[in-house]
Amino acid sequence: KRIVADARCPRCKLEEEDCNHIFRECSTIKDVWRFIQLSWVLNNAQDTFWNWLTWVFSRGTTEQCRIFCCGLWTIWTNRNKLVYENRQTTARDISYKISDFFAGLKGIEEKKLILANV
């Protein structure tokens, strides 16, 4: 069942892990947002994770919000791989995975548009 005995972030091992740290405060994740050209999402110190999400979605373009969602999903997936499989991933690798994931979603959307026009 792999019960966590250490509440510190498995990436940086400096701070206690919570939603804000996982997605906003960890130094590795700050680099991820920078690599995918979304460092602006860190320019707000909303007090809660929910308020931060609301702020990002109210300020971002549709494409930025889609990339942001891909980022959240990929960051969480990679965090779980680190915790449960001990698979370490760099910020650069995570950013590549986000870009690939987003490109795949765009490809599916384009295929749907093509098929709708046939």
N, C-alpha and C positions, 0 to 999 in steps of 0.2 A: 504493500500500500504506500510505501515511501513517504512516511510522515516527515515533514520538514522540521528539523530541530533548530535550524539557524534561520532567523527571520531576515537576515541581511540579503541584499540583492545578489543573486548568483553570478551576475556579470561583473559588477565593480567591487562587490563585497565591502562597500563603504557605508551604505545607508540601509535603513530598514525598507524592505520591499513592500510597496503598496501601489495602487493604480497610478498615482501621480509619479512615483519614482519609475515604474516600469515603462511608462509611455512619455514622460516629460523630463525627468530629472537625472536619470542615469547618463553618465558621460557618453557611453556608447550610443545610446538612443538619440542624444542631441546630435551626434555626428550623422546618424541615419537620416534625420530630418534635413540636415544641411545637404547631404549627398543627393537627396531626391528633390532639392530645390523647394523645400517647405519649412525652412528654418523660421519663417515668420510665425508658425504655430506656437513657438516658444516665447513669443514677445508679449505674452499676457500671463499674469500671475493670478489667474482665477483661483479662488479658495478651494473649490471642489472639482473633482474630476468631471462631474456632469456639467458644471458651469463652463469648464474649459472646452468640452466637446461642443456645447451650444455656441460658445463664442467662435470656435473654428468654423463650424457650419454656417454661421451667420455672416462670416467675412470672406470665406473662400468662394471661388468660382465653382461651377459644377464639376469641372475636371479636377480642380484641386481637392475638392471634397471626395471625389472618387479615389484619387491617389491616396488621400489621407486614410480612407477606409481600408484600402489595400495595405497601407503601412501598419495600421493598428492590427490587422489580421496577421500579417507576416511577423511583426514584432512579438505578438503573443505566441504564435506557433514556434518561433525560434526560442523564445523563453522556455517553453515547455520541453523542447528538444534538449536544451541545456540542463534543465532540472531533472528530467526523467531518463534521458539517454546520455547525458554528459557530453553532448555535441556542442562544442564552442563554435560560434560564428562571429566574424568580424562585422563591424558597422558597414563596411564596403560590401561585403557579401549579402548582408540583409538588404541593403539598398538595391543591389542587383536583382534580388528575388522580388522585391516590391515592383520594380520596373517591369520585370518579366510577367508577373502576375497581372499587372495593369494592362500590359500590351496584349496578353491573352484575352482579357475581358473586352478590350477594344476590338480585337479580331472577331470575337463571337458576336458583338454588336453589329459590326460591319457585315458579317455573313447573314445575320437576321434581316438587315436592310436590303441586301441583295436578293435574298429569297422572297421577301415581301413584294419586290418589284417584278418578279418573274411571272 
